[in-house]
Amino acid sequence: MEPTEQFMFAATIGGHLMSVSVDDFAIHTDLVAHAASIESIAVHPTLPYLATLGIDYTVSIWDRSDPRKLRKLQDIHLRDIRSEGYEFVATLPLSCPLAFHPTERKLITHNADGALTEIAFDDTRHDPLWAAGYFQDPDGIAYDIDYVRYLPDSGNIFASTFGGHVAVVDPKKPKEPVLRYRYDRRTIHCAEHLGGSMYLLASDTRRVIRFDASGKQEPFVGPPVVRDHLEQISINRASGRVLASGFDRTLVEIDPETCASKGVVLQTPFKLRWLHHLERDPDLVLVQCRNGAFYKASLSGKRPTAVIKETPNALWTGVRVGTHDLAFAGEGPEMLHVHVDGANPGTMETKVSTRWETVAASRGSYAKRMVFHPPTQALVQGRSDGHILSVRNGITRPVTKLAAPLRDIAVSQEGFDLFAISEDSRAFRIDLESGQVKAEVQTGEEPIWALAHNPTRKVLAVCERQGLLRLLDATTLSPLLAVEGTWAPKRMLWRDADRLLVGRGAELYELNVATGAMAQVIPHLGNTIEDFAWDDSGRFLALCTYARRIHLFDFKTFQELSVTGFDLDYPKGLLWMPANRAEGAHPNEFVVFGRTGVLRRYWAHDGRLHSMGQVDAPLSAAIHDDAGVYVP
């Protein structure tokens, strides 16, 4: 946002830079700025400059004198700026550290070593002033910088990392920080100036931290205010209100004294990231969602007044339906069906046909998980608005509606038990036919993120976002076993009756139910494991991660065989095609899907991953109206 709040600037993973008029909410400039994803934008508070930071470690300086006609002045290649004795090896630099000095022609960012770097510039030249690294643990693990800013009260620099580190640095003496702090091991995303030397920090632990940058007062950590990562904080100087955005799709108001939530003021259909609370009109807030949409919303009306969304709807979940069919769902009410028509025996390519089906569901919600129920031949969806829907032969039947968004579901393959977990830490056993809740338990205060049903042992595994993995009796939901140490489990699957595979952030663990032992089987893959599955023969295990990568492992030994890239945006799931789907088809083929709404095909061949292009299917329709935001 530029200082007059007339224009904001936005960028994309495709490298586009746009200027958007706040009043008419229209795009006035759209140009290709980087040959890479743009991770951050900064606007100089007092001079007519704009800066963009690409994932390729390039900072571009722009003249923003006319927001409708941005003009590039120069590129700064951060790989050319080295820091002696400090090295960070990033699998994918998803950080966004970029900020201008309040009055001077200087900016602060990171270099390719993961070190803090200050650069002086004019319209044609730049001069790196220093580069220093501060965020390396004694065990040698270095953390990339996620956020930076100049502190107006002191002229010092604030920097925070993915590992929960904070450093306050005097740019005149940058060798060592003047203040260090660390909370937990989760990312600290921003530092919003509260007044004097006090700042409010947003932590992925779901908490707001009141932080004294002078070090005179101890940091104060508030209670959880959202159910997922806390991303940004905005303090409105005109109204005094403090707003914070969360990955749980909520915008909450914060009490700066207690750092606690005063309640949800807006709910959106997808993860929230950036926000700005307009000071010239404190009733309006601008928010950016991870579905590629910008919303301008009224706080008093809890409704959008304008939206910009040009992206296709994301695909979030997929399931096999018998031998010849696959089904996929995600954002909005649409469901994609893929039917196997045969194969080309010469190329082993699977021939498919596709069609979209509209489900009777809210456009402001998405299918978090979809499963197939063989006894009824129905596709069952658990959705972000709490609805559980059964879809068969083009007819949508509401099963039930829970009080909180669904996180994961499973069904009995022979009976009519439906298992569900919701974001308010509850697990359910529901009769799929009647919708009646047969058993319910609240496991604790931490949100539950994943479940897996074991019909042989009659056990239901549920895993918290951060905390405990619990085994419950599948009939009564009474506790049987609890194991500590979980983090961001996007998926759990029973390998057999005795072994449970659990995603733990970027690592994969195996729980042996007979012994209660939890062991790491796949080490850190750079970012969160979004999904994993194995082929019909049990030979290969495939995983997709938030680092936008696809990994192939030997399922017996967990030896990594191959790794390849996915897409410009993030994958959310993968699905192996049935090996016997068609005569002549390659036996080891799977598809990966995610936020681009595209199915990408891969073969496991010669022990390596081969990208075979995308399934030829039309994209879903983009949402251009206000249906994506609803009143909480």
C-alpha positions as CSV (number, residue, x, y, z in Angstrom):
1,M,0.0,0.0,0.0
2,E,1.4,3.4,-0.9
3,P,1.2,6.2,1.8
4,T,-1.9,8.0,0.4
5,E,-3.9,4.7,0.4
6,Q,-5.0,5.4,-3.2
7,F,-3.1,2.5,-4.8
8,M,-1.9,-0.8,-3.7
9,F,0.6,-3.0,-5.5
10,A,0.3,-6.8,-5.9
11,A,2.5,-9.5,-7.4
12,T,2.1,-13.1,-8.5
13,I,3.9,-16.4,-8.6
14,G,4.1,-15.9,-12.3
15,G,6.3,-12.8,-11.8
16,H,3.6,-10.2,-12.6
17,L,3.5,-6.9,-10.9
18,M,0.2,-5.0,-10.7
19,S,-1.1,-1.6,-9.5
20,V,-4.6,-1.6,-8.1
21,S,-6.8,1.4,-7.5
22,V,-8.3,1.1,-4.0
23,D,-11.4,3.0,-4.7
24,D,-12.6,1.3,-7.9
25,F,-10.7,-1.9,-7.1
26,A,-9.4,-2.2,-10.7
27,I,-6.1,-3.3,-12.0
28,H,-4.4,-0.4,-13.8
29,T,-1.0,-1.9,-14.5
30,D,-0.1,-5.5,-15.2
31,L,3.5,-6.2,-16.3
32,V,6.0,-9.0,-16.2
33,A,8.5,-8.0,-13.5
34,H,10.5,-11.1,-12.7
35,A,11.2,-14.4,-14.3
36,A,10.3,-16.0,-11.0
37,S,7.7,-15.9,-8.3
38,I,7.6,-12.5,-6.5
39,E,7.6,-13.1,-2.7
40,S,7.5,-9.6,-1.4
41,I,6.8,-5.9,-2.3
42,A,7.9,-2.8,-0.4
43,V,6.8,0.8,-0.9
44,H,9.1,3.6,0.3
45,P,7.3,5.7,2.9
46,T,8.6,9.1,1.7
47,L,10.3,8.6,-1.7
48,P,8.7,7.5,-5.0
49,Y,10.2,4.0,-5.0
50,L,8.8,0.5,-5.1
51,A,10.8,-2.7,-4.7
52,T,10.0,-6.3,-5.5
53,L,11.8,-9.4,-4.3
54,G,11.8,-12.5,-6.4
55,I,12.3,-16.1,-5.4
56,D,15.4,-16.0,-7.8
57,Y,17.1,-13.7,-5.2
58,T,16.6,-10.6,-7.4
59,V,15.4,-7.2,-6.0
60,S,14.0,-4.8,-8.6
61,I,13.7,-1.1,-7.9
62,W,10.8,0.8,-9.5
63,D,9.8,4.4,-10.0
64,R,6.2,4.6,-8.7
65,S,5.7,8.4,-9.3
66,D,2.8,7.4,-11.5
67,P,1.2,4.2,-10.0
68,R,-0.4,3.5,-13.4
69,K,2.9,3.5,-15.2
70,L,5.5,1.8,-13.1
71,R,9.1,2.1,-14.5
72,K,11.9,-0.2,-13.6
73,L,15.1,1.5,-12.6
74,Q,17.5,-1.4,-11.8
75,D,17.9,-5.0,-10.7
76,I,20.0,-6.0,-7.6
77,H,21.2,-9.6,-7.8
78,L,21.4,-10.9,-4.2
79,R,23.5,-13.9,-5.2
80,D,26.3,-11.5,-5.9
81,I,26.3,-10.3,-2.2
82,R,28.2,-12.8,0.0
83,S,28.5,-13.0,3.7
84,E,31.8,-14.4,5.1
85,G,31.5,-17.5,7.3
86,Y,27.7,-17.8,7.1
87,E,25.9,-20.1,4.7
88,F,22.2,-21.0,4.5
89,V,21.2,-23.7,1.9
90,A,17.5,-23.1,1.1
91,T,15.4,-25.8,-0.7
92,L,13.1,-23.1,-1.8
93,P,13.4,-19.5,-0.5
94,L,9.7,-18.7,0.4
95,S,10.7,-15.9,2.7
96,C,9.7,-12.3,2.1
97,P,12.2,-10.0,3.8
98,L,12.2,-6.6,2.1
99,A,11.8,-3.1,3.6
100,F,12.8,0.4,2.8
101,H,14.5,2.9,5.2
102,P,11.8,5.4,6.4
103,T,13.6,8.4,4.8
104,E,16.8,7.4,3.0
105,R,17.6,5.5,-0.2
106,K,18.4,2.3,1.6
107,L,16.7,-1.1,1.8
108,I,17.1,-4.2,3.9
109,T,16.6,-7.8,2.6
110,H,18.4,-11.2,2.7
111,N,21.1,-12.5,0.4
112,A,21.5,-16.0,-1.0
113,D,23.4,-17.1,2.1
114,G,20.3,-16.3,4.3
115,A,22.1,-13.3,5.8
116,L,20.7,-9.9,6.5
117,T,21.8,-7.4,3.9
118,E,21.5,-3.6,3.8
119,I,21.9,-1.9,0.4
120,A,22.1,1.8,-0.5
121,F,20.8,2.8,-3.9
122,D,19.9,5.7,-6.3
123,D,18.1,5.5,-9.6
124,T,20.9,3.8,-11.5
125,R,23.3,2.2,-9.0
126,H,23.4,0.3,-5.7
127,D,26.0,-0.4,-3.1
128,P,25.8,-3.3,-0.6
129,L,26.7,-1.8,2.8
130,W,27.0,-5.0,4.8
131,A,25.8,-8.6,5.1
132,A,25.7,-10.5,8.4
133,G,24.1,-13.8,9.5
134,Y,22.6,-14.2,13.0
135,F,20.4,-17.2,12.9
136,Q,22.5,-20.4,13.2
137,D,21.9,-22.9,16.0
138,P,24.8,-24.6,17.8
139,D,24.0,-27.8,15.9
140,G,24.6,-25.9,12.6
141,I,21.0,-25.4,11.5
142,A,20.6,-22.0,9.9
143,Y,17.3,-20.3,9.4
144,D,16.3,-18.1,6.5
145,I,14.9,-14.7,7.3
146,D,11.2,-14.3,6.9
147,Y,10.6,-10.7,7.7
148,V,12.5,-7.4,8.1
149,R,11.7,-3.8,8.9
150,Y,13.4,-0.6,10.1
151,L,12.3,0.4,13.6
152,P,11.0,4.0,13.6
153,D,11.7,4.5,17.3
154,S,15.5,3.7,17.1
155,G,16.6,3.4,13.5
156,N,17.5,-0.2,14.2
157,I,16.5,-3.2,12.1
158,F,14.1,-6.0,13.1
159,A,14.5,-9.4,11.6
160,S,12.7,-12.7,12.2
161,T,13.0,-16.2,10.9
162,F,11.2,-19.4,10.2
163,G,12.7,-20.9,13.4
164,G,11.1,-18.4,15.7
165,H,14.3,-16.3,16.0
166,V,14.2,-12.5,16.4
167,A,17.2,-10.1,16.1
168,V,17.4,-6.4,16.6
169,V,20.4,-5.0,14.7
170,D,22.1,-1.6,14.8
171,P,22.9,-1.0,11.1
172,K,26.0,1.1,12.1
173,K,27.4,-1.9,14.1
174,P,25.8,-4.9,12.4
175,K,28.3,-7.6,13.4
176,E,26.3,-8.7,16.4
177,P,22.6,-8.0,17.2
178,V,21.9,-5.6,20.1
179,L,19.0,-7.9,21.1
180,R,18.1,-11.5,20.5
181,Y,14.8,-13.4,21.3
182,R,13.3,-16.7,20.4
183,Y,9.8,-18.0,20.9
184,D,9.1,-21.7,20.2
185,R,10.5,-22.9,16.8
186,R,7.8,-21.4,14.6
187,T,7.9,-18.6,12.1
188,I,7.4,-15.0,13.3
189,H,5.9,-13.1,10.4
190,C,5.7,-9.5,11.2
191,A,6.3,-6.7,13.7
192,E,3.7,-4.0,13.8
193,H,4.6,-0.8,15.6
194,L,2.4,-0.3,18.7
195,G,4.2,2.9,19.9
196,G,7.5,3.8,21.4
197,S,9.7,0.7,21.4
198,M,6.7,-1.7,21.6
199,Y,5.7,-3.9,18.7
200,L,3.1,-6.7,18.1
201,L,4.5,-9.9,16.5
202,A,2.5,-12.5,14.7
203,S,3.7,-16.1,15.4
204,D,2.8,-19.4,13.7
205,T,2.1,-20.7,17.2
206,R,-1.2,-18.8,16.7
207,R,-0.2,-16.2,19.2
208,V,0.4,-12.4,19.3
209,I,3.6,-11.4,21.1
210,R,4.0,-7.9,22.6
211,F,7.7,-7.2,22.1
212,D,9.9,-4.4,23.5
213,A,12.6,-3.7,20.9
214,S,14.7,-1.9,23.5
215,G,14.9,-5.0,25.6
216,K,13.8,-3.2,28.8
217,Q,10.6,-5.3,29.1
218,E,10.2,-9.0,28.8
219,P,8.1,-10.1,25.8
220,F,4.5,-10.9,26.6
221,V,2.9,-13.9,24.8
222,G,-0.9,-13.9,24.5
223,P,-3.2,-16.9,24.1
224,P,-4.0,-18.6,20.7
225,V,-6.2,-16.2,18.6
226,V,-6.7,-18.4,15.5
227,R,-6.7,-22.1,14.7
228,D,-3.8,-22.1,12.2
229,H,-0.8,-19.9,11.4
230,L,-1.1,-16.3,12.4
231,E,0.2,-14.2,9.4
232,Q,-0.1,-10.5,9.6
233,I,-1.1,-7.7,12.0
234,S,-2.5,-4.2,11.1
235,I,-2.9,-1.3,13.5
236,N,-5.2,1.4,12.4
237,R,-3.9,4.8,13.7
238,A,-7.3,6.5,13.1
239,S,-9.5,4.0,14.9
240,G,-7.0,2.3,17.2
241,R,-8.2,-1.1,16.2
242,V,-5.8,-4.0,15.8
243,L,-6.6,-6.7,13.3
244,A,-4.8,-10.0,12.6
245,S,-5.1,-12.5,9.7
246,G,-4.9,-16.2,10.1
247,F,-4.5,-19.3,7.9
248,D,-7.9,-20.5,9.4
249,R,-9.6,-18.0,7.0
250,T,-10.5,-15.5,9.8
251,L,-9.7,-11.9,10.4
252,V,-9.7,-11.3,14.2
253,E,-9.6,-8.1,16.3
254,I,-6.8,-8.1,18.9
255,D,-6.6,-6.5,22.3
256,P,-3.1,-5.0,22.4
257,E,-2.9,-5.2,26.2
258,T,-3.8,-8.9,26.6
259,C,-2.8,-10.0,23.1
260,A,-6.0,-12.0,23.0
261,S,-8.7,-12.1,20.4
262,K,-11.8,-9.9,20.7
263,G,-13.6,-11.9,18.2
264,V,-13.8,-12.7,14.4
265,V,-14.6,-9.6,12.3
266,L,-14.5,-11.3,8.9
267,Q,-14.4,-14.8,7.5
268,T,-13.1,-15.7,4.1
269,P,-13.1,-18.8,2.0
270,F,-9.4,-19.5,2.0
271,K,-6.2,-18.9,4.0
272,L,-5.6,-15.2,4.8
273,R,-2.2,-13.6,4.3
274,W,-1.7,-9.9,3.7
275,L,-4.1,-7.3,5.1
276,H,-4.3,-3.5,5.3
277,H,-6.9,-1.6,7.4
278,L,-7.6,1.7,5.7
279,E,-6.9,4.7,7.9
280,R,-8.8,7.1,5.6
281,D,-11.9,4.8,6.0
282,P,-11.5,2.6,9.1
283,D,-14.6,0.6,8.1
284,L,-12.8,-0.9,5.1
285,V,-10.1,-3.6,5.2
286,L,-8.2,-5.1,2.3
287,V,-7.2,-8.7,2.5
288,Q,-5.4,-11.2,0.3
289,C,-6.4,-14.9,0.3
290,R,-4.2,-17.8,-0.8
291,N,-6.8,-18.7,-3.5
292,G,-5.4,-15.8,-5.5
293,A,-8.2,-13.3,-4.5
294,F,-8.1,-9.7,-3.2
295,Y,-11.1,-8.6,-1.2
296,K,-12.2,-5.1,-0.1
297,A,-14.6,-5.7,2.8
298,S,-16.8,-3.7,5.2
299,L,-16.1,-4.4,8.8
300,S,-19.5,-3.2,9.9
301,G,-21.3,-5.2,7.3
302,K,-18.9,-8.2,7.5
303,R,-19.2,-8.4,3.7
304,P,-17.0,-7.6,0.7
305,T,-17.7,-4.5,-1.4
306,A,-15.3,-5.6,-4.2
307,V,-13.2,-8.6,-5.2
308,I,-10.5,-9.4,-7.7
309,K,-10.1,-13.0,-8.5
310,E,-8.7,-14.3,-11.8
311,T,-7.4,-17.7,-10.7
312,P,-9.0,-21.0,-11.3
313,N,-10.4,-22.8,-8.2
314,A,-8.0,-25.0,-6.4
315,L,-8.3,-28.8,-6.3
316,W,-7.8,-29.9,-2.7
317,T,-8.8,-33.6,-2.5
318,G,-9.0,-36.6,-4.8
319,V,-10.2,-40.2,-4.6
320,R,-10.3,-43.4,-6.7
321,V,-13.8,-44.6,-7.6
322,G,-13.4,-48.3,-8.6
323,T,-10.9,-49.2,-11.3
324,H,-11.7,-46.7,-14.1
325,D,-12.7,-43.5,-12.4
326,L,-11.2,-40.7,-10.3
327,A,-12.9,-37.7,-8.7
328,F,-11.5,-34.4,-7.5
329,A,-12.9,-31.5,-5.5
330,G,-11.8,-28.3,-3.8
331,E,-12.7,-24.7,-3.8
332,G,-16.3,-23.9,-4.7
333,P,-19.1,-26.2,-5.6
334,E,-17.5,-28.0,-8.6
335,M,-16.2,-31.6,-8.8
336,L,-14.0,-33.0,-11.6
337,H,-14.6,-36.5,-12.8
338,V,-11.8,-38.4,-14.7
339,H,-12.7,-41.6,-16.6
340,V,-10.2,-44.0,-18.0
341,D,-11.1,-44.8,-21.6
342,G,-8.2,-47.0,-22.4
343,A,-4.5,-46.7,-23.2
344,N,-2.1,-46.3,-26.1
345,P,-0.1,-49.6,-26.0
346,G,2.8,-48.0,-27.9
347,T,3.3,-45.1,-25.6
348,M,1.7,-46.6,-22.4
349,E,-0.2,-43.3,-22.1
350,T,-3.6,-43.5,-20.3
351,K,-6.5,-42.1,-22.3
352,V,-9.0,-40.3,-20.2
353,S,-12.2,-38.2,-20.6
354,T,-13.2,-35.5,-18.1
355,R,-16.3,-33.7,-17.0
356,W,-17.2,-31.2,-14.3
357,E,-20.2,-31.7,-12.0
358,T,-21.8,-28.9,-9.9
359,V,-22.5,-30.0,-6.3
360,A,-25.2,-28.3,-4.2
361,A,-22.6,-26.6,-1.9
362,S,-21.7,-23.1,-0.9
363,R,-19.4,-21.2,-3.3
364,G,-17.8,-19.7,-0.3
365,S,-16.6,-23.0,1.0
366,Y,-14.3,-25.8,-0.3
367,A,-14.1,-29.6,0.0
368,K,-11.3,-30.3,2.5
369,R,-11.5,-34.1,2.1
370,M,-13.5,-36.4,-0.1
371,V,-13.8,-40.2,0.3
372,F,-15.6,-42.9,-1.6
373,H,-18.2,-45.2,0.2
374,P,-18.4,-48.5,-1.7
375,P,-21.7,-49.7,-0.1
376,T,-23.6,-46.7,-1.4
377,Q,-21.3,-45.8,-4.3
378,A,-21.4,-42.3,-3.0
379,L,-18.7,-39.6,-2.9
380,V,-18.7,-38.0,0.6
381,Q,-17.3,-34.5,1.1
382,G,-16.2,-32.8,4.3
383,R,-16.3,-29.0,3.7
384,S,-14.9,-25.9,5.2
385,D,-18.3,-24.6,6.2
386,G,-19.0,-27.6,8.4
387,H,-21.2,-29.4,5.9
388,I,-20.8,-33.1,5.1
389,L,-22.4,-34.0,1.7
390,S,-23.1,-37.3,0.0
391,V,-23.0,-37.1,-3.8
392,R,-24.3,-39.9,-6.0
393,N,-25.7,-40.0,-9.6
394,G,-25.7,-36.2,-9.8
395,I,-27.8,-35.8,-6.6
396,T,-26.3,-34.0,-3.5
397,R,-27.6,-35.2,-0.1
398,P,-26.7,-33.3,3.0
399,V,-25.6,-35.7,5.7
400,T,-25.1,-33.3,8.6
401,K,-23.6,-29.9,9.5
402,L,-21.1,-29.6,12.2
403,A,-20.5,-26.4,14.2
404,A,-16.9,-25.9,12.9
405,P,-15.1,-26.4,9.6
406,L,-14.3,-30.0,8.7
407,R,-10.6,-31.0,8.6
408,D,-10.6,-34.7,7.6
409,I,-13.1,-37.5,7.1
410,A,-13.1,-41.3,6.6
411,V,-15.8,-43.9,6.0
412,S,-16.1,-47.6,6.9
413,Q,-15.6,-49.6,3.7
414,E,-18.3,-52.1,4.7
415,G,-20.7,-50.4,7.2
416,F,-22.1,-46.9,7.4
417,D,-19.8,-45.3,9.9
418,L,-18.5,-41.9,9.0
419,F,-15.6,-40.5,11.0
420,A,-14.9,-36.8,11.0
421,I,-12.7,-34.2,12.8
422,S,-13.4,-30.5,12.9
423,E,-11.2,-27.5,13.7
424,D,-12.7,-27.0,17.2
425,S,-10.8,-30.1,18.4
426,R,-13.7,-32.5,18.1
427,A,-13.9,-36.0,16.7
428,F,-17.1,-37.7,15.6
429,R,-18.6,-41.0,14.6
430,I,-21.7,-40.3,12.4
431,D,-24.2,-42.6,10.8
432,L,-23.8,-41.9,7.1
433,E,-27.4,-42.7,6.3
434,S,-29.2,-40.7,9.0
435,G,-26.6,-38.1,9.8
436,Q,-27.0,-38.9,13.5
437,V,-23.9,-38.4,15.7
438,K,-23.2,-41.7,17.4
439,A,-20.2,-40.6,19.4
440,E,-18.3,-37.4,19.9
441,V,-15.3,-36.3,21.9
442,Q,-13.3,-33.1,22.3
443,T,-9.7,-34.0,22.5
444,G,-8.3,-30.8,23.9
445,E,-7.7,-27.1,22.9
446,E,-5.4,-27.7,20.0
447,P,-7.0,-28.1,16.6
448,I,-7.1,-31.6,15.1
449,W,-5.7,-31.8,11.6
450,A,-5.7,-35.4,10.4
451,L,-7.4,-38.8,11.1
452,A,-7.0,-42.4,9.9
453,H,-9.4,-45.3,10.5
454,N,-8.0,-48.8,11.2
455,P,-10.9,-51.2,10.6
456,T,-8.9,-54.3,11.7
457,R,-8.1,-53.0,15.1
458,K,-11.2,-50.9,15.3
459,V,-9.1,-47.8,16.1
460,L,-9.3,-44.2,15.0
461,A,-6.1,-42.2,14.9
462,V,-6.5,-38.4,15.3
463,C,-3.6,-36.0,15.3
464,E,-3.3,-32.4,16.6
465,R,-1.8,-29.5,14.7
466,Q,0.9,-29.3,17.4
467,G,0.9,-31.7,20.4
468,L,-0.5,-35.2,20.5
469,L,-1.3,-38.1,18.3
470,R,-4.2,-40.1,19.9
471,L,-5.6,-43.5,19.2
472,L,-9.3,-43.8,20.0
473,D,-11.7,-46.7,20.2
474,A,-13.5,-46.4,16.8
475,T,-16.9,-47.2,18.4
476,T,-16.9,-45.1,21.5
477,L,-14.1,-42.7,20.7
478,S,-12.6,-43.3,24.2
479,P,-8.8,-42.8,24.4
480,L,-6.4,-45.8,24.0
481,L,-3.0,-44.2,23.5
482,A,-1.4,-40.8,23.2
483,V,2.0,-40.0,21.7
484,E,3.6,-36.5,22.0
485,G,5.5,-34.5,19.4
486,T,3.3,-33.8,16.4
487,W,3.5,-30.8,14.2
488,A,1.4,-29.9,11.1
489,P,0.2,-33.4,10.2
490,K,-1.5,-32.9,6.8
491,R,-2.0,-36.6,6.2
492,M,-2.0,-39.9,8.2
493,L,-2.4,-43.4,6.6
494,W,-2.4,-46.9,8.0
495,R,0.3,-48.9,6.3
496,D,-1.2,-52.1,7.7
497,A,-3.0,-53.0,10.9
498,D,0.0,-52.3,13.1
499,R,1.8,-49.4,11.5
500,L,0.6,-45.8,11.0
501,L,2.4,-43.3,8.8
502,V,2.2,-39.8,10.1
503,G,3.3,-36.6,8.4
504,R,5.1,-34.4,10.9
505,G,5.8,-31.1,9.2
506,A,8.4,-31.9,6.6
507,E,9.2,-35.3,8.0
508,L,7.4,-38.7,7.9
509,Y,7.1,-40.9,10.9
510,E,5.9,-44.4,11.6
511,L,4.0,-45.4,14.7
512,N,4.1,-49.0,15.7
513,V,0.9,-49.7,17.6
514,A,2.1,-52.9,19.1
515,T,5.1,-51.2,20.8
516,G,3.9,-47.5,21.0
517,A,7.2,-46.5,19.4
518,M,7.3,-43.6,16.9
519,A,10.3,-43.5,14.5
520,Q,11.3,-41.2,11.8
521,V,11.4,-42.9,8.4
522,I,11.9,-39.9,6.0
523,P,14.0,-36.9,7.1
524,H,13.2,-33.2,6.5
525,L,12.1,-32.5,2.9
526,G,12.3,-28.7,3.0
527,N,8.7,-27.9,3.8
528,T,5.5,-29.5,5.0
529,I,4.4,-32.9,3.5
530,E,1.0,-32.1,2.0
531,D,0.1,-35.7,1.0
532,F,1.6,-39.1,0.4
533,A,0.4,-42.4,-1.0
534,W,1.9,-45.7,-2.3
535,D,1.2,-47.6,-5.5
536,D,-0.9,-50.8,-5.7
537,S,2.1,-53.1,-5.6
538,G,3.5,-51.4,-2.4
539,R,6.8,-50.8,-4.2
540,F,6.8,-47.0,-4.4
541,L,5.9,-44.2,-2.0
542,A,5.2,-40.8,-3.5
543,L,5.0,-37.5,-1.5
544,C,4.2,-33.9,-2.4
545,T,5.4,-31.0,-0.3
546,Y,4.9,-27.3,0.3
547,A,8.3,-26.8,-1.3
548,R,6.5,-27.5,-4.6
549,R,8.3,-30.8,-5.0
550,I,7.4,-34.4,-5.7
551,H,9.5,-37.1,-4.1
552,L,9.7,-40.8,-4.8
553,F,10.8,-43.4,-2.2
554,D,11.3,-47.1,-2.1
555,F,8.4,-48.1,0.2
556,K,10.3,-51.0,1.8
557,T,13.5,-49.2,2.7
558,F,12.4,-45.5,2.5
559,Q,15.4,-44.8,0.3
560,E,14.8,-41.7,-1.8
561,L,14.9,-42.6,-5.5
562,S,14.0,-39.3,-7.2
563,V,12.7,-35.8,-6.8
564,T,11.2,-33.3,-9.2
565,G,9.4,-30.0,-9.3
566,F,5.6,-29.6,-9.4
567,D,4.2,-26.3,-10.5
568,L,4.3,-22.6,-9.9
569,D,1.8,-23.0,-7.1
570,Y,1.5,-25.4,-4.2
571,P,0.4,-29.1,-4.5
572,K,-2.3,-30.3,-2.1
573,G,-2.7,-34.0,-2.9
574,L,-1.7,-36.9,-5.0
575,L,-3.5,-40.1,-6.2
576,W,-2.1,-43.2,-7.8
577,M,-4.0,-44.5,-10.8
578,P,-5.1,-48.2,-10.5
579,A,-2.5,-50.4,-12.0
580,N,-5.2,-52.5,-13.8
581,R,-7.1,-49.5,-15.2
582,A,-6.4,-50.3,-18.8
583,E,-4.5,-52.8,-20.8
584,G,-1.2,-51.4,-22.0
585,A,-1.2,-48.5,-19.5
586,H,2.0,-47.7,-17.5
587,P,1.6,-49.5,-14.2
588,N,3.1,-46.8,-12.0
589,E,1.3,-43.6,-12.8
590,F,0.0,-41.0,-10.4
591,V,-1.5,-37.5,-10.5
592,V,-0.7,-34.5,-8.3
593,F,-3.1,-31.6,-7.9
594,G,-3.3,-28.3,-6.0
595,R,-3.9,-24.6,-6.2
596,T,-3.6,-24.2,-10.0
597,G,-6.6,-26.5,-10.5
598,V,-4.6,-28.7,-12.8
599,L,-3.9,-32.5,-12.6
600,R,-0.3,-33.2,-13.4
601,R,0.8,-36.7,-14.4
602,Y,3.9,-38.6,-13.2
603,W,5.4,-42.0,-13.9
604,A,7.7,-43.9,-11.6
605,H,9.9,-45.4,-14.3
606,D,13.5,-46.7,-14.1
607,G,13.4,-45.8,-10.4
608,R,13.0,-42.1,-11.4
609,L,10.1,-39.6,-11.6
610,H,9.1,-38.6,-15.1
611,S,6.7,-35.7,-15.6
612,M,4.2,-36.7,-18.3
613,G,2.3,-33.4,-18.6
614,Q,-1.1,-32.6,-17.4
615,V,-4.5,-34.2,-17.8
616,D,-6.3,-32.6,-20.6
617,A,-9.3,-31.1,-18.7
618,P,-10.8,-27.6,-18.7
619,L,-10.1,-25.4,-15.7
620,S,-12.9,-24.5,-13.3
621,A,-14.5,-21.2,-13.7
622,A,-13.0,-18.3,-11.7
623,I,-15.1,-16.5,-9.1
624,H,-15.5,-12.9,-10.0
625,D,-18.3,-11.9,-7.6
626,D,-18.6,-11.6,-3.8
627,A,-19.8,-15.2,-3.2
628,G,-16.5,-16.2,-1.6
629,V,-17.0,-14.2,1.6
630,Y,-19.8,-14.9,4.0
631,V,-20.9,-13.6,7.4
632,P,-19.4,-15.7,10.3
